[in-house]
Amino acid sequence: MEGKKECVVGYYRIIKAKDPNAVHRALQKGYGIKHPERINGYSGVVFGTGDVFVSEAVGRRMGIKEFKEFVFNSLMMFGREKYGEISSDAEELNGENRWLGNGDYVFGRYGYFFDNRYQGKKQYDEIIRIRMWKGNTWVTYDSEMDLFLLLKDNGDDPGTVVEDLPCEEE
């Protein structure tokens, strides 16, 4: 099996996390204070996606340029507190989790049309879900089970991650 891409636990890293210490130092310099973490809402200011992983199924579809752009645009909206197709209660809960908590449990749902245009359809062709868990971001289809919850240490350490997309079909 030499030369074949390996799918480890069914997820691929598509974005590597920023160094939290570098972010902290930049805030220290920007605010001109030694302890920016004492500022109310600090966790929201330093909110980051961590490592971003996509499921194997989403990874395979990312071979299509338009879908890949859709995923990255959705991640950009997610980072800017635009959570897509969720309820107003869920949006409020996201705000609390983002600004008062540690960012875990923040989620969004984003719809995709195959031809990248809305043609009066009543439903999307695909829906992806973006969720924060243990400091990382996980992108799956809405219909997929959240198997990342079963990773060792509940996702604290995803283990070996393959960054090549997509897996080769068996």
DRENRO-822138 format. One record per residue (C-alpha): residue number from 0; residue in one letter; x, y, z; chain. Coordinates in steps of 0.02 Angstrom, whole numbers. Each point is the difference from the previous one (the first is absolute). Last residue first. Layout:
# residues N
(NUM,A,(X,Y,Z),A)
...
//
This chain:
# residues 170
(169,E,(-534,88,-122),A)
(168,E,(-23,184,-39),A)
(167,E,(152,107,29),A)
(166,C,(-24,119,143),A)
(165,P,(-26,182,-47),A)
(164,L,(88,107,43),A)
(163,D,(176,-12,73),A)
(162,E,(19,63,178),A)
(161,V,(5,-168,88),A)
(160,V,(-22,11,187),A)
(159,T,(82,-109,130),A)
(158,G,(-80,22,169),A)
(157,P,(-155,107,20),A)
(156,D,(68,58,168),A)
(155,D,(-127,92,106),A)
(154,G,(-133,-82,-109),A)
(153,N,(-94,-89,137),A)
(152,D,(161,-67,80),A)
(151,K,(10,-129,-139),A)
(150,L,(-122,37,-140),A)
(149,L,(-181,-45,32),A)
(148,L,(-65,179,-8),A)
(147,F,(82,12,-172),A)
(146,L,(-132,-125,-57),A)
(145,D,(-130,137,-7),A)
(144,M,(-126,-99,-103),A)
(143,E,(-25,61,-177),A)
(142,S,(-166,71,-64),A)
(141,D,(53,182,15),A)
(140,Y,(155,-37,-102),A)
(139,T,(156,25,102),A)
(138,V,(121,139,45),A)
(137,W,(89,-10,168),A)
(136,T,(86,147,83),A)
(135,N,(127,-24,139),A)
(134,G,(10,70,177),A)
(133,K,(-78,-152,85),A)
(132,W,(-149,2,-117),A)
(131,M,(-56,139,-115),A)
(130,R,(-130,-45,-129),A)
(129,I,(-28,32,-185),A)
(128,R,(-148,-87,-81),A)
(127,I,(-14,-23,-187),A)
(126,I,(-160,-4,-99),A)
(125,E,(-14,-67,-177),A)
(124,D,(-126,23,-141),A)
(123,Y,(-85,141,93),A)
(122,Q,(-188,11,17),A)
(121,K,(-147,94,-73),A)
(120,K,(79,27,-169),A)
(119,G,(-31,165,-86),A)
(118,Q,(155,-18,-107),A)
(117,Y,(135,49,126),A)
(116,R,(170,-12,-80),A)
(115,N,(159,-97,41),A)
(114,D,(-50,-137,-124),A)
(113,F,(-2,-130,138),A)
(112,F,(-89,114,124),A)
(111,Y,(79,10,172),A)
(110,G,(-74,34,172),A)
(109,Y,(92,50,157),A)
(108,R,(-30,-53,180),A)
(107,G,(94,77,146),A)
(106,F,(70,-52,168),A)
(105,V,(78,64,161),A)
(104,Y,(5,-145,124),A)
(103,D,(176,41,59),A)
(102,G,(53,182,-9),A)
(101,N,(76,7,175),A)
(100,G,(-147,82,82),A)
(99,L,(-59,179,20),A)
(98,W,(26,70,-175),A)
(97,R,(-15,-155,-110),A)
(96,N,(-116,-107,106),A)
(95,E,(-113,147,38),A)
(94,G,(-3,56,-180),A)
(93,N,(-35,-177,-61),A)
(92,L,(-146,-10,123),A)
(91,E,(-72,158,-77),A)
(90,E,(16,-75,-174),A)
(89,A,(-81,-162,60),A)
(88,D,(-148,99,68),A)
(87,S,(-13,96,-165),A)
(86,S,(-10,-165,-92),A)
(85,I,(136,-61,-118),A)
(84,E,(25,12,-188),A)
(83,G,(163,95,-17),A)
(82,Y,(110,33,150),A)
(81,K,(64,173,-36),A)
(80,E,(112,35,150),A)
(79,R,(150,57,-104),A)
(78,G,(95,-163,23),A)
(77,F,(-150,-96,-63),A)
(76,M,(-10,114,-152),A)
(75,M,(182,-41,-43),A)
(74,L,(-33,-186,28),A)
(73,S,(-150,10,-117),A)
(72,N,(109,86,-132),A)
(71,F,(129,-140,19),A)
(70,V,(-133,-135,-23),A)
(69,F,(-82,90,-147),A)
(68,E,(168,24,-85),A)
(67,K,(31,-188,15),A)
(66,F,(-173,-32,-72),A)
(65,E,(36,112,-150),A)
(64,K,(169,-81,-34),A)
(63,I,(-63,-179,4),A)
(62,G,(134,-107,85),A)
(61,M,(-81,63,160),A)
(60,R,(-131,-137,-25),A)
(59,R,(124,-133,60),A)
(58,G,(42,104,153),A)
(57,V,(-184,20,45),A)
(56,A,(-19,-190,1),A)
(55,E,(163,-26,97),A)
(54,S,(-54,124,132),A)
(53,V,(81,170,5),A)
(52,F,(120,61,133),A)
(51,V,(46,177,49),A)
(50,D,(139,19,129),A)
(49,G,(-42,137,121),A)
(48,T,(-147,103,-62),A)
(47,G,(49,153,96),A)
(46,F,(-82,107,130),A)
(45,V,(133,116,70),A)
(44,V,(-119,146,14),A)
(43,G,(-144,-111,56),A)
(42,S,(105,-77,138),A)
(41,Y,(52,174,58),A)
(40,G,(-182,51,27),A)
(39,N,(38,96,160),A)
(38,I,(183,49,-3),A)
(37,R,(105,-100,123),A)
(36,E,(74,-104,-141),A)
(35,P,(84,159,-63),A)
(34,H,(127,-19,141),A)
(33,K,(159,103,-32),A)
(32,I,(-84,151,-78),A)
(31,G,(38,103,-156),A)
(30,Y,(-162,-53,-84),A)
(29,G,(86,-44,-164),A)
(28,K,(161,-65,79),A)
(27,Q,(-89,-112,124),A)
(26,L,(-123,-51,-135),A)
(25,A,(145,-49,-115),A)
(24,R,(80,-98,142),A)
(23,H,(-162,-95,30),A)
(22,V,(-19,-41,-185),A)
(21,A,(180,-63,-4),A)
(20,N,(-34,-107,154),A)
(19,P,(-157,-72,-80),A)
(18,D,(100,-60,-153),A)
(17,K,(-123,2,-143),A)
(16,A,(-85,-165,-38),A)
(15,K,(35,-97,-161),A)
(14,I,(-134,4,-134),A)
(13,I,(-57,-145,-111),A)
(12,R,(26,-142,124),A)
(11,Y,(-81,-158,-64),A)
(10,Y,(-123,-114,90),A)
(9,G,(-50,-184,-18),A)
(8,V,(91,-68,152),A)
(7,V,(160,-3,-102),A)
(6,C,(-31,-9,-186),A)
(5,E,(162,-54,-83),A)
(4,K,(60,58,-169),A)
(3,K,(74,-141,-102),A)
(2,G,(186,4,-43),A)
(1,E,(40,-166,82),A)
(0,M,(-149,-113,18),A)
//
